[in-house]
Amino acid sequence: MKIARYTAYGGPETIRFEDAPIPAPGPGEVLVRVRAAPVTAGDARLRSGMVPRGLGLLLRVAIGLTRPRVAPGWAFAGEVAGVGAGVTGWSVGQRVFGLTGFKGGAHREYLVITQSGTILPLPDTLSFEAGAAFFFGGLTAAEFLIDRAKVTAGERVLVAGATGAVGGAAVQIARHLGAKVAATASAANHDLARRMGASEVSDYRDGSPAGPFDVVIDVMGKLGWDRAAPLLAPGGRLVLVTADLSAMLGSALRPRRGDRRVITGTSKEDLPSMLRLVGLHQEGAYTPVVGQVLPFAHLAEAHRIAEGFHKPGNLVVTMDQTPA
Ligand SMILES: NC(=O)c1ccc[n+]([C@@H]2O[C@H](COP(=O)([O-])OP(=O)(O)OC[C@H]3O[C@@H](n4cnc5c(N)ncnc54)[C@H](OP(=O)(O)O)[C@@H]3O)[C@@H](O)[C@H]2O)c1
């Protein structure tokens, strides 16, 4: 099988394909034939080492000083190709999706995952591409909106950067929670923002829409406290989905600013969070937008697009054709 590997911190050209034997599932393990996998903002950041200001050294301490010692690929959708001894509940041919998470390993044709790990049956309502696109933005948006900002019905929510993976999920889930959603996006993506449930759409290049908002989701961290504070209603919450070191420290040391609050952090990658998101999908609250779909062989091109931070919806590679 073909697997992708990062050879150094740097541009997409640092990605290599290698041949490897198809792994045999051990006791309690499931072998998955990967059919599709997302190429996310997170993948691009791990490969390039380009993270918000002040976090570069922390990243390198976590994943490798000289090269990213993680495998490419954070999530997958595919089908069970084999099961190890003692596996119950999974059968060959079953459609599945899940997370390989921070350590990666989904950008390959087959992967092995423990049967009780971050793997779930893929609902019939999702294609392999949609299954691949499902978790990255969805888990982030659900956790920040529901658990952290605690959005309630009738609140006014601004999603700044509303049509990528995180923003697209945030618009849908905020709307489902009963919020009135304003969105900012490039003009080309305004229709998409409206289709996902935004009732008010503008271009972030023209400034922010008029507040007050109960919750501002600052997807790219471009507003920050200084520009978002004047938009916040009393009791308002600012969610910095992207935050540099100083914003992270600021929110940790001084989350409360009068009666308003700043929220940062990373979202959880666990089975209960995944199950909740599947529940939201089944209630009709969330379906990921599948944007560009490229063959696995074009993984470097997919990274180039992902690191531009302007992709509509989610970018997915499919493993139907073998890379050279
Ligand atoms: N905290 C966490 O746990 C967590 C989890 C996941 C992702 N993230 C971070 O969240 C960010 C977004 O990830 P993503 O996957 O949603 O990225 P994405 O799919 O590339 O989407 C980026 C979005 O930001 C918008 N945008 C780009 N430049 C902007 C600007 N100057 N001002 C306002 N909006 C702008 C884009 O709009 P247009 O395309 O319309 O221009 C697009 O809607 C990344 O920095 C990622 O690292 C954090």
The ligand as an SDF file (V2000), in Angstrom:
LIG
                    3D

 48 52  0  0  0  0  0  0  0  0999 V2000
   -8.9220   25.4680   18.4670 N   0  0  0  0  0  0  0  0  0  0  0  0
   -9.1030   24.3170   17.8400 C   0  0  0  0  0  0  0  0  0  0  0  0
   -9.3000   23.2740   18.4520 O   0  0  0  0  0  0  0  0  0  0  0  0
   -9.1080   24.3050   16.3280 C   0  0  0  0  0  0  0  0  0  0  0  0
   -9.6660   23.2110   15.6690 C   0  0  0  0  0  0  0  0  0  0  0  0
   -9.7100   23.2350   14.2900 C   0  0  0  0  0  0  0  0  0  0  0  0
   -9.1740   24.3070   13.5770 C   0  0  0  0  0  0  0  0  0  0  0  0
   -8.5920   25.3200   14.2530 N   0  0  0  0  0  0  0  0  0  0  0  0
   -8.0510   26.4820   13.5160 C   0  0  0  0  0  0  0  0  0  0  0  0
   -9.1510   27.1540   12.9610 O   0  0  0  0  0  0  0  0  0  0  0  0
   -8.7460   27.8270   11.7880 C   0  0  0  0  0  0  0  0  0  0  0  0
   -9.7390   27.5420   10.6740 C   0  0  0  0  0  0  0  0  0  0  0  0
   -9.7110   26.1790   10.3210 O   0  0  0  0  0  0  0  0  0  0  0  0
  -10.6420   25.7020    9.1270 P   0  0  0  0  0  0  0  0  0  0  0  0
  -10.3700   24.2860    8.9330 O   0  0  0  0  0  0  0  0  0  0  0  0
  -12.0340   26.1530    9.3110 O   0  0  0  0  0  0  0  0  0  0  0  0
   -9.9810   26.5460    7.9200 O   0  0  0  0  0  0  0  0  0  0  0  0
  -10.5620   26.7830    6.4720 P   0  0  0  0  0  0  0  0  0  0  0  0
  -11.4660   25.6590    6.1150 O   0  0  0  0  0  0  0  0  0  0  0  0
   -9.3930   27.0830    5.6150 O   0  0  0  0  0  0  0  0  0  0  0  0
  -11.4790   28.0880    6.6220 O   0  0  0  0  0  0  0  0  0  0  0  0
  -10.9320   29.3440    6.9020 C   0  0  0  0  0  0  0  0  0  0  0  0
  -12.0610   30.3430    6.9660 C   0  0  0  0  0  0  0  0  0  0  0  0
  -11.5540   31.6000    7.4010 O   0  0  0  0  0  0  0  0  0  0  0  0
  -11.9340   32.6130    6.4970 C   0  0  0  0  0  0  0  0  0  0  0  0
  -10.8650   33.6170    6.4390 N   0  0  0  0  0  0  0  0  0  0  0  0
   -9.6740   33.5490    5.7980 C   0  0  0  0  0  0  0  0  0  0  0  0
   -8.9840   34.6820    6.0270 N   0  0  0  0  0  0  0  0  0  0  0  0
   -9.7650   35.4650    6.8170 C   0  0  0  0  0  0  0  0  0  0  0  0
   -9.6060   36.7640    7.3820 C   0  0  0  0  0  0  0  0  0  0  0  0
   -8.5240   37.5100    7.1530 N   0  0  0  0  0  0  0  0  0  0  0  0
  -10.6130   37.2540    8.1500 N   0  0  0  0  0  0  0  0  0  0  0  0
  -11.7270   36.5240    8.3810 C   0  0  0  0  0  0  0  0  0  0  0  0
  -11.9330   35.2920    7.8740 N   0  0  0  0  0  0  0  0  0  0  0  0
  -10.9600   34.7800    7.1070 C   0  0  0  0  0  0  0  0  0  0  0  0
  -12.1780   31.9320    5.1740 C   0  0  0  0  0  0  0  0  0  0  0  0
  -13.1340   32.6840    4.4490 O   0  0  0  0  0  0  0  0  0  0  0  0
  -13.1250   32.8240    2.8380 P   0  0  0  0  0  0  0  0  0  0  0  0
  -12.6780   31.5000    2.3020 O   0  0  0  0  0  0  0  0  0  0  0  0
  -14.5440   33.1330    2.5090 O   0  0  0  0  0  0  0  0  0  0  0  0
  -12.1520   33.9220    2.5150 O   0  0  0  0  0  0  0  0  0  0  0  0
  -12.7480   30.5800    5.6340 C   0  0  0  0  0  0  0  0  0  0  0  0
  -14.1240   30.6890    5.8970 O   0  0  0  0  0  0  0  0  0  0  0  0
   -7.3180   27.3940   11.4990 C   0  0  0  0  0  0  0  0  0  0  0  0
   -6.4350   28.3950   11.9560 O   0  0  0  0  0  0  0  0  0  0  0  0
   -7.1640   26.1340   12.3230 C   0  0  0  0  0  0  0  0  0  0  0  0
   -5.8370   25.9020   12.6800 O   0  0  0  0  0  0  0  0  0  0  0  0
   -8.5590   25.3620   15.6170 C   0  0  0  0  0  0  0  0  0  0  0  0
  1  2  1  0
  2  3  2  0
  2  4  1  0
  4  5  1  0
  4 48  2  0
  5  6  2  0
  6  7  1  0
  7  8  2  0
  8  9  1  0
  8 48  1  0
  9 10  1  0
  9 46  1  0
 10 11  1  0
 11 12  1  0
 11 44  1  0
 12 13  1  0
 13 14  1  0
 14 15  2  0
 14 16  1  0
 14 17  1  0
 17 18  1  0
 18 19  2  0
 18 20  1  0
 18 21  1  0
 21 22  1  0
 22 23  1  0
 23 24  1  0
 23 42  1  0
 24 25  1  0
 25 26  1  0
 25 36  1  0
 26 27  1  0
 26 35  1  0
 27 28  2  0
 28 29  1  0
 29 30  1  0
 29 35  2  0
 30 31  1  0
 30 32  2  0
 32 33  1  0
 33 34  2  0
 34 35  1  0
 36 37  1  0
 36 42  1  0
 37 38  1  0
 38 39  2  0
 38 40  1  0
 38 41  1  0
 42 43  1  0
 44 45  1  0
 44 46  1  0
 46 47  1  0
M  CHG  2   8   1  16  -1
M  END
$$$$
